[in-house]
Amino acid sequence: MTNPKIKIQKTDLLSDNWYVLNKVTFDYQKEDNPTETHIREVYDRGNGAGILLYNSIKKTVILTRQFRLPTYLNGNKTGMMIEVCAGLLDKDHPEQCIIRETEEETGYHLTKVQKVFETYMSPGSVTEILYLFVGEYDESMKVSIGGGIDTEQENIEVLELPFDVAFTMIQTGEINDAKTIILLQYAKINKLL
C-alpha cells in the first residue's frame, strides 16, 4: 500500500467464521488537502478465478448451475445461478487454480487456458481479484462427470449449451452473474465461436 493520501488508522476484526470481515478506519486526504476519516467494512475471501469453456467446432459452452444463498436472500426465487466454472485460488497460481476447478466442477481436464482479464467484482466492499480465463474443450478431455467435491458441499450441475442460447440468456435474465456475462461478451466480441 503506497498511496500517500491514505493512512490506515486501525483495523478491527468483525468475523473470521467463514472468511474475514474487518472494520477499517482510515484517513483520506482529498485533492483540496483536507483529510476525512472514513470507516468501511471490508470482506476478504481471497482471490479467485473463472473460465468460459468453449468448443469452437460445436459452437457450445460449458456452464454450471448451483444454489447461491446470497442471491436467494436477495430476491432470486430459487437461488439457482448459471455461471462459468470458478473457484478460490487457495494459494495456487490462478492458472493452476482454474485448471483444477474446471476438472472438479465440469469433469474436463484442460492443459492450457488463456487469461483474458483481472477484475475486482465488488470493489466497494470485497477485496477479491477475479482472474478470468477462456479455454477450449472437446470430448476427449472429459475425465469425469464433474459436479464439484462432496467434502466442499458442492452440488453443481454441468450444462453444455449452444453459445447463441447462452448469450441470449443474458438478455432474458437467466444468466445474471457478472463474471459469466463478462466472459460470454468477451467470446462474442472476439468471435471465439
N, C-alpha and C positions, 0 to 999 in steps of 0.2 A: 504494500500500500504506500504510494508515493505522492499522493495529491496533497500539496501543502495547504490547501484550503479546507481540508478535512482533518479533524482531530477527534479520535475516539476517546471519550471520557471514561465510559465503563460499559461492561457487558455483563448482563445478569442472565443466568441460565433459568429458563422457564420450564423446560421439559427436555428430557432425553429418553423418553419412553420408547419411541419408535425411531425417530431421527432427532435432530437437535433444534429446539426453538429457543432463541435468545432475544432479550430485550436490549437494544443497543442505544446508548446515549452518546451523541456526537455533536461537535460544533461544526458549523458550515459557514465559511466566510463568503459572503455574497460579493458580486462584482463591484458594487459601490462601497465595499470594505466593511460594513457592519457584519458582526458574527451572530448567527442564530443557533440556538440549541435545539436539536431535534431528538425525538425518541421514536424508534421504529422496532417492530418485531420482525425478526429475520429467521426464516426456516431453512435449515441446512440438511438436505437429504443426500448430499453427494452429487456427483455429475453422472450423466447418463449418455446413452447412445440409442439411436433409432435407425431403421433401414427400410427402404422400399425395395422389396424383391420383385423383379420383373422378368418376364420371358418375352423377348423381342420377336420370337417366331410365332408363338401362340397369341401374343398381344394380351397377356394376362399379368396380374399382380397377385402377390400373396399378402393378405392382411389377416389380422386376428380380431376375435370378438371375445370380450371378457367383461365381468362385472367390475365397475369402478364406484366404490362407495361415495367419494366426494361428489360425483356427478348426480348420484341418486339423491343425496341430501340437498342438492341444489336444483331440483326440478326435472332431472332425467327420470321419467316414469319407470323404466325398467332397470336403470343403472348400467345397462349394457353399452359398451363403446366398441366401435370398429376402428382399429388402429393399425399402424405399421408395427412390426416387431420392435421391441425396445426393452431396455433394462439399465440398471445402475452399473457403473463401471466396476465397483467392488475392488478397487485398486489395480484393475487391469488397464492396459492401454486401450483407448477407445476402439481401435480396430479389432483387438483380441476379444474385447467385450462383446461387440456386435456379432462376431462370428460365433461365439459361444451361445449368446442369446438366440440367434437365428436357429441353431440346431435344437436348443431346448424347447423353444416355443413353436417352431414350424416343422421341425424334422428335416430341414435341408442343411447339408453340410457345405458351406462355402469355403473356398480357399482364397478368394480375392474379393475385395469390396472397394468402392470409390467414395472417399469423403467429399461431401459437397457443401456442407455448412457447419459452423459452430454458432449456436444461438442461445440467448437467455430467453426462456419461455415466459417467465413472470418476474421481471427484474425489480418490481416494486416490493417484493416480499420473499422471494425464493432465490438462493444463491446458485442453484443448479445451472451448469452449462450443459447443453444437449448437443452432442456431436451427431450429425445426420449423414447417412450414407445411402448409396444405391448399390444394388448388386444383382447380377443376372443369375437366374436359376434355370435348371431343366430337370427332368425326371430322374436322370442319372445321379443327381445329388441328394435324392431323398433317402435318408438313412433310418428314419423312424416316423411315427405318426405325429410327433410334436405334442403340443398341449401344455407344456410347462413342466415344472418339477413339483411332485406331490409334497415334498417337505417344505416347499415355499408356498403351499396352498394356492397354487396356480391352477385355474380351470379355464384353459384357453382353447377356443375353437379356432381352427385354421380355415381360412376362406381363400379360395382361388377364384378370382373374379376377372372378367374381361376388363381391360383398362378403361374403356369408354363407360362401362357401367359404374365402376368405382369413381371415376371422375364426376359423373352425373350425380352420384350420391352426396357430393359436397353441396350441390345446389338444392337437393331435396332435404338436406339436414340429417340424412342418415349417417354421414361422416361429418363430425364436428370437432374432431381432435386436431389441435393446431399442427403438431408435427406431421400428421398424416396429410393434412391439407397442403402444407408446405412441400412435402416430397411428391405428392401427386401433381402439384402445379409445376414443380421442377421437371418432372418427367414429361409433362405436356410441352412446356416451353422448350426443352432441349430435345424434343422428338425422340425419346428413348423407345417409344412404342408406336 
